[in-house]
Amino acid sequence: MGDDAAEFDRTSTEDLRDRAVELARQRWDLRFFWRLLGLVPAAEAAAGNDGASEASVAQLSGFVYEALSAETDPGVQEALRPVYVQYLLDHGEEAGDAAPGDTGPGGARPGGTDGDRAS
């Protein structure tokens, strides 16, 4: 394993990213991608890009919203219903809180920002 670590130390970050993403694609490793998505805003902030970290949250939430919207199987949507309800309950939302024009997570339109509502 020591030799592998030394090899990784000499490998560019771009190459490491490409290799890791390709391996995760081949393995259908959704957990890796999910973890990466969660780390992007923190990485942006660590790099000193506070505005970009907020934009990353908005952009990533838009991607997730689009992926969920693309799922047209009513059975899948109903299977996810308890997850949506529990999240809203956990974060203080009530059944009637959503405005009729809200089209995305937290009321944000996909790809847009939703201000300070991210939690």
N, C-alpha and C positions, 0 to 999 in steps of 0.2 A: 504494500500500500504506500510505503514511503516513496517509491519511484513514481507512482501515479501522482502523488501530491506535488512532487518536484516538476513533473510534466505539466500539471495544471498551472503551477506558478509561472511557467514560461509561455503559457498560452494566452492569447489576447482575450479580453472580456467578450468581445464580439463573437469570437470563435466558440468560447465556452457557452455563451447564450444560444448560438445556433445549434450546437451539439446537444445541449440539454433539451431545448424545445423539440428538436427532431426525435430524440429518444422518447420524450414524453408523448409525442404524437404516435409513434410506433406502438407504444405500450398502452395507449388510450388512458394516460394518467391524468385524469381530470383534477385530482387533488393537487398535483404540481401546478397546473394552470391556475387553479383557484387560489392557491397560496401566492403565486406570482402576482395575480391581480390585486390581492390584498396588500402586497408589499410595495406596489408601484407608488401610491401616494406618499408613503413614508420615505421611500427612496428619493422621491422628488424633494421632499422637505429636507432630508439629510444633505442633499446636494445644494441646498440654499434656494430652491425654486418653490417658495411658498405658494405663489399664484398658480404655478403649474400643478402642484399637488392637489389644489382645489379643483382645477380643471380635469385632472386625472380621475378624481372621484366622480365627477359629472359624466365624463366620457365613458368610464367603465360601467357606471350604472345604466347608461344608455345602451351599451352593448348587451348587458344582461337583459334589460327590458325588451330589446329587439329580439333576442333569442327566445325569450318566453312568449312574446307576441307571435312569433313564427310558428310556435307549436299550436296546431289547430285541432288536435285530438281532444275532444271534450273530456274524455276519461282521464287524460294526463292532467288537464287543467283542474279537474275536480280532485284528483289525487294530491295536487299541490295546495289546494284550498286551506287545509289546516295549517300549513306553514305560513301562509299569508296572514291568517287570523291571529296566530300565535305571535307573530312579529309585531303586528299592530297592537295587540294587547300588551306585550312586553314593553313597548315604547310609548304607551300612554295615548294611543289613538282610540277614538271611539267610532262606532259603525257609521255615524253620519258626518264625520269630519271631512271627508274628501269632497272637494268642489267638483261640480259636474264637468268642468273643462280640464281637470287634471288627467294627464295621459301617461304619466310615467311614475317611477318610484319617488315617493316623497312629494308628489305633485309636480315634479320636473318633467319637462318634455324631453324625450330621448335626445342625448347629445347636448342638452342645454344645462344650465346651472340651476340649482335650487337654493342658492343662498346658504343660510346657516342651518338648514333643515337636516343635513346629513348627521346621522347618529348611529 
